[in-house]
Amino acid sequence: MRRRILDEAIGREAHADALATLAASRPMDVHVPTLWVLARSRRIRAMELRGSAAILPHPHEHDGRSIGG
């Protein structure tokens, strides 16, 4: 579950980078303010996902203690 959340965060960051690149490279063909807002929202959601993943227990931990140790 944690890995899936982190993968989603990485995907959203990559999408945000692509939107920012598009806005910078084709300013006459796209509505730049809209792309910047979309990129920002993707980055914010990526940060939220990373925070959610951080509070999940690590796969090798149980109740804060290492399993098998």
N, CA, C and O atoms as a printed pandas DataFrame, in Angstrom:
     atom_number atom_name residue_name chain_id  residue_number  x_coord  y_coord  z_coord
0              1         N          MET        A               1    0.823   -1.189    0.000
1              2        CA          MET        A               1    0.000    0.000    0.000
2              3         C          MET        A               1    0.869    1.254    0.000
3              4         O          MET        A               1    0.634    2.193   -0.761
4              5         N          ARG        A               2    1.860    1.248    0.856
5              6        CA          ARG        A               2    2.748    2.407    0.949
6              7         C          ARG        A               2    3.463    2.664   -0.379
7              8         O          ARG        A               2    3.565    3.806   -0.828
8              9         N          ARG        A               3    3.954    1.595   -0.997
9             10        CA          ARG        A               3    4.652    1.721   -2.280
10            11         C          ARG        A               3    3.715    2.292   -3.348
11            12         O          ARG        A               3    4.121    3.124   -4.160
12            13         N          ARG        A               4    2.479    1.843   -3.339
13            14        CA          ARG        A               4    1.496    2.327   -4.309
14            15         C          ARG        A               4    1.240    3.822   -4.128
15            16         O          ARG        A               4    1.132    4.558   -5.109
16            17         N          ILE        A               5    1.145    4.267   -2.893
17            18        CA          ILE        A               5    0.925    5.692   -2.619
18            19         C          ILE        A               5    2.123    6.508   -3.082
19            20         O          ILE        A               5    1.958    7.568   -3.686
20            21         N          LEU        A               6    3.324    6.024   -2.803
21            22        CA          LEU        A               6    4.527    6.744   -3.239
22            23         C          LEU        A               6    4.635    6.771   -4.761
23            24         O          LEU        A               6    5.053    7.779   -5.331
24            25         N          ASP        A               7    4.264    5.680   -5.424
25            26        CA          ASP        A               7    4.268    5.660   -6.891
26            27         C          ASP        A               7    3.292    6.684   -7.455
27            28         O          ASP        A               7    3.586    7.350   -8.448
28            29         N          GLU        A               8    2.142    6.808   -6.827
29            30        CA          GLU        A               8    1.154    7.805   -7.252
30            31         C          GLU        A               8    1.720    9.217   -7.082
31            32         O          GLU        A               8    1.530   10.068   -7.951
32            33         N          ALA        A               9    2.404    9.467   -5.983
33            34        CA          ALA        A               9    3.012   10.782   -5.755
34            35         C          ALA        A               9    4.055   11.094   -6.831
35            36         O          ALA        A               9    4.104   12.209   -7.350
36            37         N          ILE        A              10    4.874   10.118   -7.155
37            38        CA          ILE        A              10    5.892   10.313   -8.187
38            39         C          ILE        A              10    5.241   10.598   -9.534
39            40         O          ILE        A              10    5.706   11.458  -10.282
40            41         N          GLY        A              11    4.173    9.883   -9.840
41            42        CA          GLY        A              11    3.453   10.112  -11.088
42            43         C          GLY        A              11    2.857   11.506  -11.167
43            44         O          GLY        A              11    2.883   12.145  -12.219
44            45         N          ARG        A              12    2.324   11.968  -10.058
45            46        CA          ARG        A              12    1.752   13.321  -10.045
46            47         C          ARG        A              12    2.833   14.387  -10.203
47            48         O          ARG        A              12    2.610   15.403  -10.860
48            49         N          GLU        A              13    3.997   14.162   -9.607
49            50        CA          GLU        A              13    5.097   15.114   -9.777
50            51         C          GLU        A              13    5.573   15.144  -11.223
51            52         O          GLU        A              13    5.861   16.214  -11.759
52            53         N          ALA        A              14    5.658   13.981  -11.856
53            54        CA          ALA        A              14    6.067   13.924  -13.261
54            55         C          ALA        A              14    5.047   14.639  -14.141
55            56         O          ALA        A              14    5.419   15.353  -15.073
56            57         N          HIS        A              15    3.771   14.449  -13.848
57            58        CA          HIS        A              15    2.726   15.127  -14.607
58            59         C          HIS        A              15    2.819   16.638  -14.409
59            60         O          HIS        A              15    2.647   17.397  -15.363
60            61         N          ALA        A              16    3.086   17.076  -13.195
61            62        CA          ALA        A              16    3.239   18.509  -12.923
62            63         C          ALA        A              16    4.417   19.081  -13.707
63            64         O          ALA        A              16    4.319   20.174  -14.266
64            65         N          ASP        A              17    5.518   18.354  -13.750
65            66        CA          ASP        A              17    6.682   18.803  -14.523
66            67         C          ASP        A              17    6.352   18.914  -16.010
67            68         O          ASP        A              17    6.762   19.865  -16.676
68            69         N          ALA        A              18    5.607   17.931  -16.525
69            70        CA          ALA        A              18    5.218   17.968  -17.937
70            71         C          ALA        A              18    4.308   19.158  -18.232
71            72         O          ALA        A              18    4.449   19.799  -19.273
72            73         N          LEU        A              19    3.383   19.457  -17.333
73            74        CA          LEU        A              19    2.513   20.617  -17.523
74            75         C          LEU        A              19    3.311   21.916  -17.505
75            76         O          LEU        A              19    3.065   22.808  -18.318
76            77         N          ALA        A              20    4.256   22.025  -16.592
77            78        CA          ALA        A              20    5.084   23.235  -16.513
78            79         C          ALA        A              20    5.944   23.385  -17.772
79            80         O          ALA        A              20    6.116   24.493  -18.281
80            81         N          THR        A              21    6.476   22.283  -18.262
81            82        CA          THR        A              21    7.280   22.323  -19.486
82            83         C          THR        A              21    6.432   22.760  -20.671
83            84         O          THR        A              21    6.870   23.569  -21.489
84            85         N          LEU        A              22    5.228   22.228  -20.762
85            86        CA          LEU        A              22    4.321   22.609  -21.839
86            87         C          LEU        A              22    3.987   24.094  -21.764
87            88         O          LEU        A              22    3.982   24.783  -22.783
88            89         N          ALA        A              23    3.711   24.581  -20.577
89            90        CA          ALA        A              23    3.386   26.007  -20.410
90            91         C          ALA        A              23    4.552   26.892  -20.822
91            92         O          ALA        A              23    4.352   27.953  -21.415
92            93         N          ALA        A              24    5.766   26.461  -20.511
93            94        CA          ALA        A              24    6.945   27.268  -20.850
94            95         C          ALA        A              24    7.285   27.189  -22.336
95            96         O          ALA        A              24    7.762   28.165  -22.914
96            97         N          SER        A              25    7.049   26.051  -22.948
97            98        CA          SER        A              25    7.481   25.874  -24.330
98            99         C          SER        A              25    6.450   26.318  -25.366
99           100         O          SER        A              25    6.816   26.608  -26.505
100          101         N          ARG        A              26    5.182   26.377  -25.000
101          102        CA          ARG        A              26    4.138   26.726  -25.966
102          103         C          ARG        A              26    3.191   27.787  -25.404
103          104         O          ARG        A              26    1.979   27.570  -25.398
104          105         N          PRO        A              27    3.697   28.913  -24.937
105          106        CA          PRO        A              27    2.829   29.892  -24.271
106          107         C          PRO        A              27    1.725   30.471  -25.164
107          108         O          PRO        A              27    0.693   30.914  -24.659
108          109         N          MET        A              28    1.931   30.471  -26.469
109          110        CA          MET        A              28    0.905   31.023  -27.357
110          111         C          MET        A              28   -0.170   29.988  -27.708
111          112         O          MET        A              28   -1.242   30.351  -28.192
112          113         N          ASP        A              29    0.111   28.699  -27.467
113          114        CA          ASP        A              29   -0.824   27.637  -27.853
114          115         C          ASP        A              29   -1.679   27.121  -26.697
115          116         O          ASP        A              29   -2.674   26.431  -26.920
116          117         N          VAL        A              30   -1.303   27.446  -25.491
117          118        CA          VAL        A              30   -2.029   26.939  -24.323
118          119         C          VAL        A              30   -2.351   28.089  -23.381
119          120         O          VAL        A              30   -1.744   29.156  -23.474
120          121         N          HIS        A              31   -3.295   27.883  -22.480
121          122        CA          HIS        A              31   -3.614   28.891  -21.474
122          123         C          HIS        A              31   -2.682   28.663  -20.288
123          124         O          HIS        A              31   -2.943   27.816  -19.435
124          125         N          VAL        A              32   -1.615   29.412  -20.246
125          126        CA          VAL        A              32   -0.538   29.210  -19.273
126          127         C          VAL        A              32   -1.028   29.257  -17.823
127          128         O          VAL        A              32   -0.655   28.379  -17.046
128          129         N          PRO        A              33   -1.841   30.233  -17.423
129          130        CA          PRO        A              33   -2.286   30.246  -16.021
130          131         C          PRO        A              33   -3.008   28.955  -15.608
131          132         O          PRO        A              33   -2.839   28.475  -14.487
132          133         N          THR        A              34   -3.803   28.406  -16.511
133          134        CA          THR        A              34   -4.495   27.159  -16.190
134          135         C          THR        A              34   -3.505   26.026  -15.978
135          136         O          THR        A              34   -3.651   25.238  -15.043
136          137         N          LEU        A              35   -2.498   25.940  -16.841
137          138        CA          LEU        A              35   -1.496   24.877  -16.687
138          139         C          LEU        A              35   -0.704   25.037  -15.400
139          140         O          LEU        A              35   -0.378   24.046  -14.745
140          141         N          TRP        A              36   -0.389   26.275  -15.029
141          142        CA          TRP        A              36    0.341   26.490  -13.769
142          143         C          TRP        A              36   -0.505   26.057  -12.571
143          144         O          TRP        A              36    0.009   25.463  -11.623
144          145         N          VAL        A              37   -1.808   26.358  -12.621
145          146        CA          VAL        A              37   -2.699   25.947  -11.522
146          147         C          VAL        A              37   -2.778   24.420  -11.462
147          148         O          VAL        A              37   -2.719   23.838  -10.379
148          149         N          LEU        A              38   -2.909   23.778  -12.608
149          150        CA          LEU        A              38   -2.948   22.311  -12.631
150          151         C          LEU        A              38   -1.649   21.711  -12.102
151          152         O          LEU        A              38   -1.671   20.755  -11.327
152          153         N          ALA        A              39   -0.522   22.275  -12.522
153          154        CA          ALA        A              39    0.776   21.766  -12.049
154          155         C          ALA        A              39    0.903   21.941  -10.546
155          156         O          ALA        A              39    1.374   21.042   -9.850
156          157         N          ARG        A              40    0.486   23.086  -10.050
157          158        CA          ARG        A              40    0.564   23.333   -8.608
158          159         C          ARG        A              40   -0.323   22.346   -7.835
159          160         O          ARG        A              40    0.084   21.818   -6.800
160          161         N          SER        A              41   -1.525   22.105   -8.340
161          162        CA          SER        A              41   -2.413   21.183   -7.639
162          163         C          SER        A              41   -1.847   19.766   -7.652
163          164         O          SER        A              41   -2.018   19.032   -6.679
164          165         N          ARG        A              42   -1.179   19.367   -8.732
165          166        CA          ARG        A              42   -0.543   18.046   -8.789
166          167         C          ARG        A              42    0.576   17.942   -7.750
167          168         O          ARG        A              42    0.727   16.915   -7.088
168          169         N          ARG        A              43    1.354   19.015   -7.615
169          170        CA          ARG        A              43    2.452   18.998   -6.642
170          171         C          ARG        A              43    1.920   18.963   -5.204
171          172         O          ARG        A              43    2.471   18.269   -4.349
172          173         N          ILE        A              44    0.863   19.704   -4.951
173          174        CA          ILE        A              44    0.262   19.702   -3.616
174          175         C          ILE        A              44   -0.266   18.309   -3.285
175          176         O          ILE        A              44   -0.045   17.807   -2.183
176          177         N          ARG        A              45   -0.957   17.690   -4.227
177          178        CA          ARG        A              45   -1.479   16.338   -3.986
178          179         C          ARG        A              45   -0.344   15.336   -3.784
179          180         O          ARG        A              45   -0.463   14.418   -2.972
180          181         N          ALA        A              46    0.755   15.509   -4.521
181          182        CA          ALA        A              46    1.909   14.629   -4.339
182          183         C          ALA        A              46    2.468   14.763   -2.927
183          184         O          ALA        A              46    2.844   13.764   -2.313
184          185         N          MET        A              47    2.526   15.994   -2.403
185          186        CA          MET        A              47    3.001   16.199   -1.033
186          187         C          MET        A              47    2.047   15.548   -0.029
187          188         O          MET        A              47    2.489   14.944    0.948
188          189         N          GLU        A              48    0.742   15.673   -0.271
189          190        CA          GLU        A              48   -0.233   15.035    0.614
190          191         C          GLU        A              48   -0.073   13.520    0.603
191          192         O          GLU        A              48   -0.139   12.879    1.652
192          193         N          LEU        A              49    0.135   12.949   -0.573
193          194        CA          LEU        A              49    0.317   11.498   -0.678
194          195         C          LEU        A              49    1.580   11.045    0.049
195          196         O          LEU        A              49    1.579   10.016    0.725
196          197         N          ARG        A              50    2.657   11.818   -0.092
197          198        CA          ARG        A              50    3.896   11.471    0.614
198          199         C          ARG        A              50    3.680   11.521    2.129
199          200         O          ARG        A              50    4.209   10.685    2.862
200          201         N          GLY        A              51    2.914   12.487    2.589
201          202        CA          GLY        A              51    2.604   12.572    4.010
202          203         C          GLY        A              51    1.790   11.380    4.481
203          204         O          GLY        A              51    2.029   10.837    5.560
204          205         N          SER        A              52    0.831   10.978    3.664
205          206        CA          SER        A              52    0.029    9.795    4.003
206          207         C          SER        A              52    0.893    8.544    4.054
207          208         O          SER        A              52    0.730    7.708    4.944
208          209         N          ALA        A              53    1.801    8.415    3.112
209          210        CA          ALA        A              53    2.685    7.246    3.091
210          211         C          ALA        A              53    3.624    7.251    4.287
211          212         O          ALA        A              53    3.975    6.193    4.809
212          213         N          ALA        A              54    4.026    8.426    4.718
213          214        CA          ALA        A              54    4.977    8.525    5.836
214          215         C          ALA        A              54    4.369    8.045    7.152
215          216         O          ALA        A              54    5.081    7.535    8.018
216          217         N          ILE        A              55    3.061    8.207    7.303
217          218        CA          ILE        A              55    2.458    7.789    8.573
218          219         C          ILE        A              55    2.088    6.312    8.596
219          220         O          ILE        A              55    1.775    5.764    9.653
220          221         N          LEU        A              56    2.125    5.667    7.432
221          222        CA          LEU        A              56    1.854    4.233    7.400
222          223         C          LEU        A              56    3.041    3.479    7.995
223          224         O          LEU        A              56    4.186    3.904    7.838
224          225         N          PRO        A              57    2.779    2.376    8.668
225          226        CA          PRO        A              57    3.902    1.603    9.211
226          227         C          PRO        A              57    4.730    0.994    8.080
227          228         O          PRO        A              57    4.205    0.634    7.026
228          229         N          HIS        A              58    6.013    0.892    8.320
229          230        CA          HIS        A              58    6.890    0.250    7.346
230          231         C          HIS        A              58    6.509   -1.223    7.259
231          232         O          HIS        A              58    6.026   -1.796    8.236
232          233         N          PRO        A              59    6.720   -1.839    6.103
233          234        CA          PRO        A              59    6.304   -3.235    5.943
234          235         C          PRO        A              59    6.978   -4.194    6.926
235          236         O          PRO        A              59    6.430   -5.255    7.225
236          237         N          HIS        A              60    8.138   -3.838    7.423
237          238        CA          HIS        A              60    8.882   -4.734    8.311
238          239         C          HIS        A              60    8.705   -4.378    9.784
239          240         O          HIS        A              60    9.434   -4.872   10.644
240          241         N          GLU        A              61    7.738   -3.523   10.062
241          242        CA          GLU        A              61    7.502   -3.123   11.448
242          243         C          GLU        A              61    6.109   -3.536   11.885
243          244         O          GLU        A              61    5.187   -3.634   11.076
244          245         N          HIS        A              62    5.977   -3.773   13.174
245          246        CA          HIS        A              62    4.681   -4.091   13.762
246          247         C          HIS        A              62    4.622   -3.420   15.123
247          248         O          HIS        A              62    5.452   -3.699   15.989
248          249         N          ASP        A              63    3.668   -2.557   15.317
249          250        CA          ASP        A              63    3.540   -1.807   16.573
250          251         C          ASP        A              63    4.826   -1.074   16.927
251          252         O          ASP        A              63    5.189   -0.977   18.099
252          253         N          GLY        A              64    5.514   -0.557   15.911
253          254        CA          GLY        A              64    6.729    0.212   16.178
254          255         C          GLY        A              64    7.961   -0.609   16.454
255          256         O          GLY        A              64    9.044   -0.060   16.656
256          257         N          ARG        A              65    7.808   -1.939   16.467
257          258        CA          ARG        A              65    8.968   -2.803   16.703
258          259         C          ARG        A              65    9.267   -3.593   15.435
259          260         O          ARG        A              65    8.361   -3.900   14.662
260          261         N          SER        A              66   10.492   -3.908   15.231
261          262        CA          SER        A              66   10.894   -4.687   14.086
262          263         C          SER        A              66   10.479   -6.143   14.261
263          264         O          SER        A              66   10.624   -6.706   15.346
264          265         N          ILE        A              67    9.971   -6.744   13.212
265          266        CA          ILE        A              67    9.562   -8.151   13.273
266          267         C          ILE        A              67   10.777   -9.036   13.038
267          268         O          ILE        A              67   11.585   -8.770   12.149
268          269         N          GLY        A              68   10.901  -10.069   13.823
269          270        CA          GLY        A              68   11.968  -11.029   13.648
270          271         C          GLY        A              68   13.297  -10.580   14.213
271          272         O          GLY        A              68   14.330  -11.187   13.932
272          273         N          GLY        A              69   13.283   -9.536   14.999
273          274        CA          GLY        A              69   14.545   -8.996   15.494
274          275         C          GLY        A              69   14.944   -9.431   16.815
275          276         O          GLY        A              69   15.995   -9.022   17.308
